[in-house]
C-alpha cells in the first residue's frame, strides 16, 4: 500500500495520529529532504525505516523504486517537507501513475498552507482557485494573473520569499486594486499576516525579501473587495487599511 501523508507545515505538533501510525508502520519512506523527515520522526520518537529522497529531478528513478516496493507488498509512505505531497509537488507524478496502474493508495489528511492562508486572509472562502507557485518571468507572471481577472473566485498561490513584492505588483497591474493577504511562516512561532489592498501591499514588500514560506491570497473579481483607480490614486499616506499582525503561537 502507498500512503500519501500530509506533514506539518511549521508546527510539529500538527502531525495527526493517523499520520503517526503510518510513519511508525512504514517499511519505506519517500520524502523531499531525508534530513527534515528524520527530524520529524525524531521529534515524535518514531523509528527510522528505510528512506529515499523523492524530489524534482529524480522522481522518475525514485518512482520506479517506490512502485516496485508497493508491488512487493511493502508499506510505503510518501511525504513532502510540509503539507500534502502532490500539491505543487513532484509527488503528483507518482500519484498519477498509481491511479493509472491500479496500485492501492490512500491519503491521510493533515496540515495545508492553502487552507490555513485562505482562512487567515479574511477573504471569501465559498470558492477559490489555487494557482500553485507563480512563474518567475515578468511577462508570464502578468498573464498568470490576467487569466483570472474576470473570475469571481478567491486566488491562493505560493510565492518565493524573494519575489513577494514583484508578484504583488504584477497582481495589482493585472487585476486592479483588490484586497489581499500575505501569509508568512504559517503555524510557526512567528506567524505573520499582512492584509490590505494590492497597491499598498506591493509598496510594503517592494524589494523586501521575507523570512520563510509565503502564501498569497487575493480577492476575486467582485467590486465589494476592490477599489477604483481614483480611490487608489487618492492614497498619499501609508494605507490605514493595511495591517500586519504577528500571532503569538507556541513553539513547534
C-alpha positions in Angstrom: 0.0 0.0 0.0 1.1 3.5 -0.8 0.2 6.1 1.9 0.1 9.8 1.0 0.8 11.5 4.3 0.4 15.2 4.9 3.1 16.5 7.3 3.2 19.7 9.4 3.8 23.0 7.5 5.5 24.5 10.6 4.4 23.4 14.0 5.5 19.8 14.5 2.5 19.2 16.8 0.2 19.3 13.8 1.1 15.7 12.8 -2.1 13.7 13.1 -2.5 10.3 14.9 -3.1 8.5 11.6 0.0 10.0 10.1 2.0 9.0 13.2 0.8 5.4 12.8 1.5 5.3 9.1 5.1 6.6 9.6 5.6 4.2 12.5 4.5 1.2 10.4 6.3 2.2 7.2 8.8 -0.1 5.6 9.9 2.7 3.3 9.5 6.5 3.5 9.9 8.7 0.4 10.4 12.4 1.1 11.9 15.6 -0.3 14.7 16.0 2.2 15.5 13.0 4.4 17.1 15.2 7.0 13.9 17.1 7.6 11.8 14.0 7.7 14.3 12.4 10.1 13.9 15.4 12.4 10.1 14.9 12.3 10.5 11.3 13.1 12.9 12.1 16.0 10.6 14.7 17.4 7.8 12.1 17.7 10.1 9.3 18.9 9.4 7.2 15.8 11.8 4.6 14.4 13.7 5.3 11.3 12.8 2.9 8.4 14.4 2.8 5.0 14.2 6.3 3.5 14.8 7.6 0.0 14.7 11.1 -1.4 11.8 11.8 -3.9 12.1 15.3 -5.3 12.0 17.2 -8.5 14.8 15.9 -10.8 14.8 12.3 -9.6 11.1 11.5 -9.5 11.3 9.0 -12.4 14.1 6.9 -11.0 12.8 7.1 -7.4 9.3 6.4 -8.6 10.3 3.1 -10.1 11.8 2.1 -6.8 8.6 3.1 -4.9 6.3 1.3 -7.4 8.3 -1.8 -7.1 8.1 -1.7 -3.3 4.3 -1.3 -3.4 4.0 -4.2 -5.8 6.2 -6.3 -3.4 3.7 -5.7 -0.6 5.7 -3.2 1.4 4.1 -0.3 3.2 5.4 2.9 1.5 4.8 6.4 2.8 5.2 9.4 0.5 5.5 12.8 2.3 6.9 16.2 1.5 8.8 18.7 3.6 5.5 20.1 4.7 1.8 19.9 3.7 0.4 17.4 1.1 2.8 15.6 -1.2 1.5 16.1 -4.8 0.1 19.6 -4.3 2.5 21.8 -6.3 4.9 19.0 -5.7 6.5 16.2 -7.8 4.6 13.6 -5.8 1.8 14.2 -8.3 3.6 12.1 -10.8 3.7 9.1 -8.5 0.0 9.6 -7.6 -0.9 9.7 -11.3 1.0 6.6 -12.0 -0.6 4.7 -9.1 -4.0 5.7 -10.3 -3.3 4.7 -13.9 -1.8 1.3 -12.9 -4.4 0.5 -10.3 -1.9 0.5 -7.4 -3.5 0.7 -4.0 -3.0 4.1 -2.2 -4.8 6.3 0.3 -4.5 9.9 1.5 -4.0 10.8 5.2 -5.3 14.4 5.7 -3.3 17.0 7.6 -2.0 20.5 7.5 -2.2 22.6 4.3 -0.8 26.1 3.8 -3.6 26.6 1.2 -6.5 26.2 3.7 -4.7 28.0 6.6 -3.8 31.0 4.5 -7.3 31.2 3.0 -8.9 31.3 6.4 -6.4 33.8 7.8 -6.9 36.1 4.9 -10.4 37.0 5.9 -11.4 36.8 2.3 -14.3 34.8 0.8 -14.0 31.0 1.2 -17.0 29.8 -0.7 -15.0 29.2 -3.8 -11.3 29.6 -4.5 -8.7 28.9 -7.2 -5.3 27.5 -6.1 -2.6 28.6 -8.6 0.4 26.8 -7.2 3.8 28.6 -7.5 3.8 31.8 -9.6 6.1 31.9 -12.7 9.3 33.9 -12.5 9.4 35.7 -15.9 7.6 39.1 -15.6 5.5 38.8 -18.8 4.4 35.3 -17.9 3.7 36.4 -14.3 1.3 39.2 -15.6 -0.5 36.7 -17.8 -0.7 34.3 -14.8 -2.8 36.9 -13.0 -4.6 38.4 -16.1 -6.1 35.0 -16.8 -8.1 35.4 -13.6 -9.2 39.0 -14.0 -12.9 38.2 -14.6 -13.1 35.2 -12.3 -15.1 35.6 -9.0 -13.0 33.1 -7.1 -10.5 34.0 -4.4 -7.0 33.3 -5.5 -4.4 31.4 -3.5 -0.8 30.9 -4.6 2.6 30.1 -3.2 5.5 32.6 -3.6 9.2 32.7 -3.1 10.2 34.9 -0.2 12.4 36.8 -2.6 9.6 37.7 -5.1 6.7 38.7 -2.9 6.8 42.4 -3.9 7.2 41.7 -7.6 4.3 39.2 -7.5 2.0 41.7 -5.7 2.9 44.4 -8.2 2.1 42.2 -11.1 -1.2 41.2 -9.5 -2.1 44.9 -9.0 -1.4 45.7 -12.6 -3.3 42.7 -13.9 -6.3 42.6 -11.5 -6.7 46.1 -10.2 -6.6 47.2 -6.6 -8.1 44.3 -4.7 -8.0 43.2 -1.1 -5.2 40.6 -0.4 -3.2 39.0 2.3 0.4 37.9 2.6 0.7 34.9 5.0 4.2 34.1 6.3 5.6 31.4 8.5 2.3 29.7 8.8 1.7 27.8 12.1 5.2 28.7 13.3 6.0 30.7 16.4 6.4 34.0 14.4 3.5 33.5 12.1 2.6 36.9 10.4 -0.2 38.1 8.1 -0.2 41.3 6.2 -3.7 42.3 4.9 -4.7 45.3 2.7 -5.1 46.3 -0.9 -2.7 45.1 -3.5 -1.3 48.6 -4.3 -0.3 49.2 -0.6 1.0 45.6 -0.1 3.1 45.9 -3.3 4.8 49.0 -1.8 5.2 47.4 1.6 7.0 44.4 0.2 8.9 46.0 -2.7 12.5 44.9 -2.8 12.0 43.3 0.6 12.6 39.6 1.0 10.8 38.0 3.8 11.6 35.0 6.0 10.2 31.6 5.5 7.4 30.2 3.3 4.9 32.6 1.8 1.3 32.1 0.7 -0.6 35.0 -1.0 -4.4 35.2 -1.1 -6.2 37.7 -3.4 -9.9 38.5 -3.6 -11.8 37.5 -6.7 -13.3 39.8 -9.3 -16.0 41.3 -7.1 -16.3 45.2 -6.7 -17.1 44.6 -3.0 -13.4 43.7 -2.4 -11.8 46.2 -4.7 -11.4 50.0 -5.1 -11.3 52.2 -8.2 -8.3 53.8 -9.7 -9.5 57.1 -8.3 -9.7 55.7 -4.8 -6.2 54.2 -5.2 -4.8 57.5 -6.6 -6.1 59.4 -3.6 -3.8 57.4 -1.3 -0.8 59.6 -0.3 -0.1 58.3 3.2 0.5 54.6 4.1 -2.7 52.7 3.7 -4.5 52.7 7.0 -6.3 49.5 5.9 -3.1 47.6 5.5 -2.3 45.8 8.7 0.3 43.2 9.6 -0.1 41.1 12.7 2.2 38.7 14.3 0.4 35.9 16.1 1.8 34.5 19.3 1.9 30.8 18.7 3.5 28.0 20.8 6.9 26.9 19.7 6.9 23.9 17.4 
